[in-house]
Amino acid sequence: MESYSFLEHSYIEWLAKRIDSGLFKKKGERSRERLKLAAARNLETKGYHEMRVADITHDAGVSDGAFYVYFQDKRDVTLAVMREFVELLEKSSENSTEKTPQGSPSAPFEMVRRQNLRYISVGRANAGLMRCILQITDQEAEFDRLVQKMNHDYYQRITKSALKKNEGKEWSKETVLFLAYSLGAMMDELFRRLVIQPDKYLCEIVAEIAPSDAALADLLSIIWIRVLYPSAGVPEGLSRSAKELMSAIRSSDNA
């Protein structure tokens, strides 16, 4: 279960399967996990601010008193759920890099596309929990530090890869890290406006030029590649929109 991939399941499905797997032998452990599962379901559908302890206990089929055996309040169970969710996100990110084939001219593109598709797929499967990350980081300094550290570690890995692929160029680590942060901010804002708080105008554009998650990952990856891996090749078979975007970026480079 620890090798679980978010590309295949939501966090809530993972929690449910882990409970059913027989991993937790003690009744108290199973009860705690069922409360986490109930909290995750309510966080996904209602969000942190609207969720109540009564919602969690009703979904878990236990009394309010049983809840307080394991958690102090809704904040306590929320942080337990969201810490685990974020930690699994990080593992999923690391795995997406490890599984990328190396050696071909388009290897950097394949790596970036895999990571971007993972981000989109994870987000869609866990949209409510992704919204909760924004809600909770605004209130909980410790959780905010955890999320910042996760993001920083990810951008550090991207920076290390970009510097290695661009040996000979006079790029400083700080400059490339800033570029990685900027591209990450682009991803976060686009995802927010596509899934968390849908912008109907942007959604219409994306539906036209990138009707699938894979097509959207291709478009975003072209931007990443042109910024961080300008000498890298791209694979055959990209969509017309992806080719148009690539041509537009190259034209601006030559302007």
MITORMAR-122404 format. One record per residue (C-alpha): residue in one letter; y, z, x. Coordinates in steps of 0.2 Angstrom, whole numbers, plus 5000, padded with zeros to 4 digits. Example, Ala and Ser with C-alpha at 12.3 -4.5 7.8 and 13.67 -1.06 7.14 Angstrom:
residues 2
A497850395062;S499550365068;
This chain:
residues 255
M500050005000;E501250035014;S501149855019;Y501849805002;S503049655001;F504549654990;L504349474989;E502949494977;H503349654967;S504749764961;Y504949944968;I504450004951;E502849904951;W502449974968;L502750154963;A501550124948;K500250044958;R500350184971;I500050314958;D498550214951;S497850194968;G497250374969;L498250404985;F498850564977;K497450694976;K498450844970;K499050854952;G500750914958;E500950764969;R500450644955;S501750734943;R503150724956;E502750534958;R502750504939;L504450584938;K505050474952;L504350324943;A505150374927;A506850404936;A506650234944;R506450144927;N507950234920;L508950194935;E508450014934;T508949994915;K510250124912;G511050154929;Y511450324938;H512950374927;E512050344910;M510350424915;R509950594909;V508550714914;A507950704896;D507750514898;I506650544914;T505550674906;H505350574890;D504750424900;A503650534911;G502950624896;V503250794902;S504450944897;D506150974904;G505451124912;A504151024922;F505550924929;Y506351064937;V504751124946;Y505050964957;F506850924957;Q508451014955;D509350894944;K509550704941;R510550694957;D509050764967;V507750644960;T508950494961;L509150524980;A507250544982;V507050374973;M508450284981;R508050344999;E506350274997;F506950114990;V508150085004;E506850125017;L505650005010;L507049875009;E507249895028;K505349875031;S505349725021;S506749655031;E505849685047;N504249605041;S505249445036;T505849425054;E504149465062;K503249325051;T504449185056;P503649055067;Q504449025084;G504648875095;S505248735084;P507048675084;S507148725066;A506448905069;P508148995068;F508448905051;E506648955045;M507049135050;V508749145041;R508049055026;R506549175025;Q507749325026;N508949255013;L507549215001;R506949395003;Y508649464999;I508849354984;S507049394978;V507149574981;G508849584972;R508249494956;A506649604955;N507649764958;A509349714951;G509749884942;L509249984958;M510349864968;R511749914956;C511350094959;I511550074978;L513350034974;Q513550184962;I512750314973;T513550264990;D515250294981;Q514750474978;E513550524991;A514150525009;E512350555016;F511650415006;D513050305011;R512750335029;L510950285027;V511350125019;Q512650085032;K511450125046;M510150005038;N511449865037;H511949895055;D510149885061;Y509949725052;Y511449645059;Q511049705076;R509349615075;I510249455069;T511549475083;K510149495096;S509249335090;A510949235090;L511349285107;K509649245114;K509749075105;N511449035112;E511249085130;G512549005141;K513949015128;E515249145131;W514949245116;S515149435116;K514049545107;E515449615097;T516049445091;V514349395085;L514049565077;F515649535067;L515049365062;A513449445056;Y514349575046;S515449445038;L513949335033;G513149495026;A514749535016;M514649355009;M512849375003;D513249544995;E514749484986;L513849324980;F512349424974;R513449544965;R514349404956;L512749314952;V511549454947;I512449624946;Q514049584937;P513749394933;D515349284935;K514949144922;Y515949014932;L515049044948;C513349054939;E513748884931;I514048814949;V512548884956;A511448824941;E512048654945;I511848644964;A510448774967;P509348794952;S508048894961;D508149044972;A507348934986;A508748804984;L510048944984;A509249015000;D509348845008;L511248825005;L511648995011;S510548975026;I511548815031;I513148925032;W512249055042;I511548925054;R513148835057;V514048995062;L512649085072;Y511548945078;P512548785079;S511348695090;A509848735079;G508948595069;V508548595050;P506948545042;E506648395032;G506548395013;L508148485010;S509048454993;R510448334990;S511648484988;A511048565004;K511348395013;E513048385006;L513548555011;M512848525029;S513848365030;A515448445023;I515348585036;R515048455050;S516548355044;S517648515045;D517048545063;N517548375068;A519248375059;
